Amino acid sequence: MTNRIAFFLGLFILILIGADYIFFGTEHFLFLAKKLMDLIEYIAFWR
């Protein structure tokens, strides 16, 4: 992955997060953050 692809991929993800925040609020962020923490704990268990 080149730096240009990584930059535009990161920019695209930030735009999607911003659109989600504008249209739907912050409830989705909290849900996704909780699920991400669960996933990290699950993966850390198998390490």
N, C-alpha and C positions, 0 to 999 in steps of 0.2 A: 504494500500500500504506500503510495507516494504521499508526500506532505500535502499536496494539492487536494488529493482525494480525501484525506483525513480532515482537512480544514473544511471542505464543503459538506462532508458527512456530519461533522460536529455542528456546523452552522444550520444544517437542515434539521437536526435533532432539536437544537435550541429554538428554532422557529416553530416546530411542532409543539414543543412544551409551552411556548408563549401563546400560541393559538388555543391550546387546551385551557390555559389559565384565563384567557379573555372570554372564551365562550362557555366554559363549564365551571370555573371557580377552582378552589384549591382542594376540594375533597378527593379528587383523583390522586393528587400528589401524596397525600397522607396515606391512602390505601397502597399505592405503589411503593412508598418508602417502607411501610410495614412488611409488605411481601418481599421486598429486596433484603431486608434485615433477616427475615426467616430463611431466605435462600442462602445468604452468607453464613448463617449459623449452621445450616444443613451441610453446606460444602465444607465448612471448617471441621465438622464432626468426622467426615470421611478422610480428612487430611491426616 
